[in-house]
Amino acid sequence: MTLTDLFLGIIAAATLVMAVLQVGAIMYAGLLARRMARLLDRLEQELKPLSDSVNAIGRDAARAAALAAAQVERVDQLFTSVTDRIEQTAQALQKAATIPAREGAALLAALRAAVGAFREQRERASARSGRSDDEDALFIG
């Protein structure tokens, strides 16, 4: 046996050890992959109800938001309607109050004019009678 044969034997043994280690690593990787797959399946089975619950909560929240938006829209329409009716009522009251007030003001103005006319007539009559008394005193007769 020569030194070359010895080195060839060492190389063959090292290659065999490396091949065994590689086969062992591949087998271990396969076992690890199967364990990971089982773990993921188990995790998926346990998280599925949680995912379903989260989806149900999301659907319920979306439904509640839609209902709330509809209610807000109804309240807005109600306030708009009430505001319009209040404005219409205020306008009707204003018309109902101003027309009689105008008529009352016109009647009051007519009454003032009549009283003023009577006063003027009385003042004219008293002015005429006052002049005749003055003229009688000056009359020599």
Secondary structure, 3 states (H helix, E strand, C coil): CCHHHHHHHHHHHHHHHHHHHHHHHHHHHHHHHHHHHHHHHHHHHHHHHHHHHHHHHHHHHHHHHHHHHHHHHHHHHHHHHHHHHHHHHHHHHHHHHHHHHHHHHHHHHHHHHHHHHHHHHHHHHHHHHHHHHHHHHHCCC
